[in-house]
Amino acid sequence: MEKHGGFDRGEVPWDQPRNKESKEELERARVAFNLRRMRTSYTPGDLLEESSRGVSTHLSLYHHYDPFTIKKKMKPSDLGNLCRLLVPSDLVEKHILPFLNTDQIKQVNQETSLGLKVRVWDMNTQSMHQLVFKRWSTSRSNIFNDGWTKDFVRRRNLVEGDEIGLYWNNYHSRFNLSVLSRAAASC
């Protein structure tokens, strides 16, 4: 039999599709093969090392991303005549202060400071508001005030048990806030 290009006439190399359908099947098989090879190339030691370093190369098709790094159920102190939203300092130190510059941090933390004026985007109503963010000298917490009651408590009809979510949007240099859930209505 006469050879042509290293193959007998009439034979088709394994990676040369015979028709469009075969080409698609070949591509699926190639991808499946590569995925199987990738999954099995890690030893248990590799996986243990990843785990000890706090990283993973495990890929998943779906990952629910929740941007709300600070969540709070409304308490009477957040809704009453104190006119402020109290945020625990550990959450502030972990999720807000790393994104602020030195001058902004000073404005937030200094007792003599009036606080840092910040923009707050209400994601539910698509409206911008301005509040003051500062460390509250009488506790180990930070607060939002100067408009909290008017712009959020009254306007959004917040009640005890409602849950809000809040995070610093570094791209827009503002806080994003959303009412995540409403308290169950009492009968």
C-alpha positions as CSV (number, residue, x, y, z in Angstrom):
1,M,0.0,0.0,0.0
2,E,1.3,3.5,-0.9
3,K,2.3,5.7,2.0
4,H,1.3,9.4,1.9
5,G,2.6,11.7,4.6
6,G,3.5,8.8,6.9
7,F,0.0,7.3,6.7
8,D,-1.5,4.6,4.4
9,R,-3.9,6.1,1.9
10,G,-7.4,6.1,3.3
11,E,-6.1,6.4,6.9
12,V,-6.6,9.7,8.8
13,P,-4.2,10.6,11.6
14,W,-5.9,10.5,15.0
15,D,-5.8,14.3,15.4
16,Q,-7.1,15.1,11.9
17,P,-10.9,15.2,12.0
18,R,-12.9,13.5,9.2
19,N,-15.8,16.0,9.4
20,K,-17.0,18.9,11.4
21,E,-18.8,16.7,13.9
22,S,-15.6,14.7,14.5
23,K,-13.6,17.9,15.0
24,E,-15.9,19.0,17.8
25,E,-15.8,15.5,19.4
26,L,-12.0,15.6,19.1
27,E,-11.9,19.0,20.8
28,R,-14.1,17.8,23.7
29,A,-12.0,14.7,24.1
30,R,-8.8,16.8,24.2
31,V,-10.2,19.1,26.8
32,A,-11.5,16.2,28.9
33,F,-8.1,14.5,28.7
34,N,-6.3,17.7,29.8
35,L,-8.7,18.2,32.7
36,R,-8.2,14.6,33.9
37,R,-4.4,15.1,33.6
38,M,-4.6,18.4,35.6
39,R,-6.8,16.8,38.4
40,T,-4.4,13.9,38.9
41,S,-1.1,15.8,38.7
42,Y,-1.3,16.9,42.3
43,T,0.0,14.6,45.0
44,P,-1.5,14.6,48.5
45,G,1.6,16.5,49.6
46,D,0.9,19.2,47.1
47,L,-2.6,19.6,48.4
48,L,-1.3,19.7,52.0
49,E,1.2,22.4,51.1
50,E,-1.5,24.5,49.4
51,S,-3.7,24.1,52.5
52,S,-0.9,25.1,54.9
53,R,-0.3,28.3,52.9
54,G,-3.9,29.2,52.9
55,V,-4.3,29.0,49.1
56,S,-5.9,26.6,46.7
57,T,-5.6,26.0,43.0
58,H,-8.9,24.0,43.0
59,L,-11.2,25.5,40.5
60,S,-15.0,25.5,40.8
61,L,-17.6,26.6,38.3
62,Y,-19.6,28.6,40.8
63,H,-18.5,30.7,43.7
64,H,-20.9,32.9,45.5
65,Y,-19.2,36.2,46.2
66,D,-20.6,38.3,49.0
67,P,-19.1,41.8,49.0
68,F,-20.8,42.8,52.3
69,T,-17.9,42.5,54.7
70,I,-19.8,44.2,57.4
71,K,-23.3,42.9,58.3
72,K,-25.4,44.2,61.1
73,K,-28.8,43.6,62.5
74,M,-30.4,46.8,63.6
75,K,-30.6,47.3,67.4
76,P,-32.5,50.0,69.2
77,S,-29.3,51.9,69.8
78,D,-28.8,52.2,66.0
79,L,-32.3,53.4,65.5
80,G,-33.0,55.7,68.4
81,N,-32.2,59.2,69.6
82,L,-28.4,58.6,69.5
83,C,-28.5,59.2,65.7
84,R,-25.7,56.8,64.8
85,L,-24.9,53.4,63.4
86,L,-22.4,51.6,65.6
87,V,-19.8,49.4,63.8
88,P,-17.4,47.1,65.9
89,S,-13.8,48.3,65.6
90,D,-12.5,44.8,64.7
91,L,-14.5,44.9,61.5
92,V,-13.5,48.4,60.8
93,E,-9.8,47.6,61.3
94,K,-10.1,44.5,59.0
95,H,-12.4,45.7,56.3
96,I,-12.2,49.5,56.1
97,L,-9.0,51.1,57.5
98,P,-6.7,49.1,55.1
99,F,-8.3,51.0,52.2
100,L,-8.0,54.5,53.7
101,N,-4.9,56.7,53.4
102,T,-3.0,58.0,56.5
103,D,-4.8,61.4,56.6
104,Q,-8.2,59.7,56.4
105,I,-7.3,57.2,59.2
106,K,-6.2,60.2,61.4
107,Q,-9.6,61.9,60.8
108,V,-11.4,58.7,61.7
109,N,-9.3,57.9,64.8
110,Q,-8.5,61.2,66.5
111,E,-10.7,62.1,69.4
112,T,-10.4,65.8,68.6
113,S,-11.4,65.2,65.0
114,L,-14.9,65.8,63.7
115,G,-14.5,62.6,61.7
116,L,-14.2,61.7,58.1
117,K,-17.0,62.8,55.7
118,V,-17.8,59.8,53.6
119,R,-20.1,59.1,50.7
120,V,-22.5,56.2,51.2
121,W,-24.3,54.7,48.1
122,D,-27.6,53.1,48.9
123,M,-27.6,50.2,46.5
124,N,-31.3,49.5,46.9
125,T,-32.5,53.0,46.0
126,Q,-29.6,54.0,43.9
127,S,-29.0,57.2,45.9
128,M,-25.9,58.9,47.3
129,H,-25.7,60.2,50.9
130,Q,-23.0,61.8,53.0
131,L,-22.3,60.7,56.6
132,V,-19.5,61.2,59.0
133,F,-17.4,58.2,60.0
134,K,-15.4,58.3,63.2
135,R,-14.2,56.4,66.2
136,W,-16.5,56.8,69.1
137,S,-14.6,57.9,72.2
138,T,-16.9,56.3,74.7
139,S,-16.5,52.8,73.3
140,R,-14.2,50.6,71.2
141,S,-16.3,51.1,68.2
142,N,-16.7,53.3,65.2
143,I,-19.9,55.1,64.2
144,F,-21.6,56.7,61.2
145,N,-23.6,59.8,62.1
146,D,-24.6,63.2,60.9
147,G,-27.4,62.0,58.7
148,W,-27.7,58.4,59.6
149,T,-31.2,58.7,61.1
150,K,-32.7,61.0,58.5
151,D,-31.0,59.4,55.4
152,F,-31.3,55.7,56.4
153,V,-33.4,55.0,59.4
154,R,-36.4,57.2,58.5
155,R,-36.1,57.2,54.7
156,R,-35.7,53.4,54.5
157,N,-38.0,52.7,57.5
158,L,-35.4,50.6,59.3
159,V,-36.6,48.7,62.3
160,E,-35.1,46.5,65.0
161,G,-34.0,43.2,63.4
162,D,-33.5,44.5,59.9
163,E,-30.1,43.5,58.5
164,I,-27.9,45.8,56.6
165,G,-24.7,45.0,54.7
166,L,-21.9,47.5,54.2
167,Y,-18.6,47.5,52.5
168,W,-15.9,50.0,51.3
169,N,-15.9,50.3,47.5
170,N,-12.3,51.2,46.8
171,Y,-12.9,51.9,43.1
172,H,-15.4,54.6,43.8
173,S,-14.0,55.7,47.3
174,R,-17.3,55.3,49.0
175,F,-19.3,52.9,51.2
176,N,-21.9,50.7,49.6
177,L,-24.9,49.9,51.8
178,S,-27.9,47.6,51.2
179,V,-30.8,46.4,53.3
180,L,-30.2,42.7,53.2
181,S,-33.3,41.5,55.0
182,R,-36.2,42.9,56.9
183,A,-37.3,41.8,60.3
184,A,-40.3,39.6,60.5
185,A,-43.5,41.7,60.9
186,S,-45.1,41.2,64.3
187,C,-48.8,40.2,64.3
